Each structure stands twice: as structure tokens, then as C-alpha cells.
Amino acid sequence: LLGRNHIVAESRTTTTIIFEKTSSMEARKHRHIFYLIPTSPGVGLTSVALGLVQSLDRESISVGFFKPIRQPHEEGPERSTSFLRATGNNCNSCEPRNFEEALSLFKSDNEARLMQEMIEQFEHAAEGRTAMVVEGLQPTAEQPELETFNQLIVKALNAEIIFVSMLRAEGFVEFEERLRHVAHPYGGLKDPSVLGCVVNKFNAPTTQ
């Protein structure tokens, strides 16, 4: 996955962003939709999403941001959209849907309505943009629906996938196995929609 045709961008948070250039990128002439999916908790999904927005903006790419659904039990202003507004980013970002509301629609067989309303919100945020960064959800053992939502939204938006991960103490072999496991529901690492992986907190000091 990290072996050929890499595009590397540096964000202000010193996150190393690495993803592979594929034919699907060449085919999307009008708008790129980058959907960020974490491989595990604590990888820094929000900082990577905001760093990617800033990196693309510095390259004079008209980029927007979208977060479709909040994490469960998240209270107060949503961090990503609030930060973009506070920094004066000219994104048409809207408040993400409450998870409990989305789950209620999903469980009452209103999946089509949920996706349609999400697409309408996305199109508002994406108006006039040539690239969109979409912050996905962090699945948990208590809420397996979060992974289902990620899959549904990726399909509905026809998005390109970038996984967000970090190298832990277990080493690169375990890292690759974890990445393959997370990528499996999306067709695996060789699927044309999978662009690659952001390795966050690279060379960061570890705590015991």
C-alpha cells in the first residue's frame, strides 16, 4: 500500500500524510471526496481531517469539509466544524447529525431517508468545491452501527477512502494486519476506491 506512486503532504500538526495515487483519482475530474476512516481509537482522526483541509487549502485547492454524524454521547459544539469556523475557514460546513437520531432512523427502516438527507447536507457543504474532506466515524464494540454508517456513507457519496492509523509498539506487521482488517469491508487494500493510509503521530514519543 505504501510502496509506489506516493503523494506526501505535510500539515501544520506535523502529521505525515501518505497515500497512493490510483486510476480512480485520475478519473474524478470534477470533485474528489476523501472519506477518512480510523483504524482504531486514538489515532487523531480530527487533527488529520483538519490538517488535510489546511494542506489542500495551502495548495490553492478549493476544499470543503463535512462530518455527517457525531460520535455517540458527544456533547457541546462539534470540534471539527467549530475549529474551522473559529479559524475563519471558508467552508460551508454544517452541524453533523446527532448519532441517536441517525440510529433511530436506521433502526426504523428509514435508511433511504437518512442517506438522502445526508446527501443534501453534503451537497450544500460541497457547493463550489473541487475537493471534500469527510470525517468518518470511529466504530466501537458498543455501537457496531458506526461501522455500518461508514460503509453506507462511502457508498452514497461514491467517496475515495483514506484510512487513518498510527504505528504502535507492536510493529509494522501487526500494523499492516490491522489495516487489512479495517479495509476488508471496503473491498480490501487493492480496491480502486482505497487511496491509502495516513500514518499519524509518526515518531511520536510513546508512554508506558
Stockholm file with secondary structure:
# STOCKHOLM 1.0

chainA/1-208         LLGRNHIVAESRTTTTIIFEKTSSMEARKHRHIFYLIPTSPGVGLTSVALGLVQSLDRESISVGFFKPIRQPHEEGPERSTSFLRATGNNCNSCEPRNFEEALSLFKSDNEARLMQEMIEQFEHAAEGRTAMVVEGLQPTAEQPELETFNQLIVKALNAEIIFVSMLRAEGFVEFEERLRHVAHPYGGLKDPSVLGCVVNKFNAPTTQ
#=GR chainA/1-208 SS CCSSSEEEEECTTCCEEEEECCHHHHHCCSCEEEEEEESSTTSCHHHHHHHHHHHHHHTTCCEEEECCBCCTTCCSSCHHHHHHHHTTCCCCCCCCBCHHHHHHHHHTTCHHHHHHHHHHHHHHHHTTCSEEEEECCCCCSSCTHHHHHHHHHHHHHTCEEEEEECCCTTCHHHHHHHHHHHHGGGTCTTSTTEEEEEECSTTCCCCC
#=GC SS_cons         CCSSSEEEEECTTCCEEEEECCHHHHHCCSCEEEEEEESSTTSCHHHHHHHHHHHHHHTTCCEEEECCBCCTTCCSSCHHHHHHHHTTCCCCCCCCBCHHHHHHHHHTTCHHHHHHHHHHHHHHHHTTCSEEEEECCCCCSSCTHHHHHHHHHHHHHTCEEEEEECCCTTCHHHHHHHHHHHHGGGTCTTSTTEEEEEECSTTCCCCC
//
